[in-house]
Amino acid sequence: METKRVEIPGSVLDDLCSRFILHIPSEERDNAIRVCFQIELAHWFYLDFYMQNTPGLPQCGIRDFAKADILFVT
């Protein structure tokens, strides 16, 4: 099953990554569970705050969001 590419604006992804991903302590960055947990928190923040306050943002599930987030960070 192929996931679609979600077009979340770079400014939104930049904010979410700086809030949730970039500040993971260095000793936890190699822990996939910890990183996935932070991506999940970023997804909930996106749904609860960005989507509620910014009309026109794409709605996406965790899989599409994680893909967009990881592609943005790398």
Helices and strands as residue ranges (DSSP letters): H 10-16, I 17-21, G 26-28, H 32-45, I 46-50, H 51-53, H 62-73
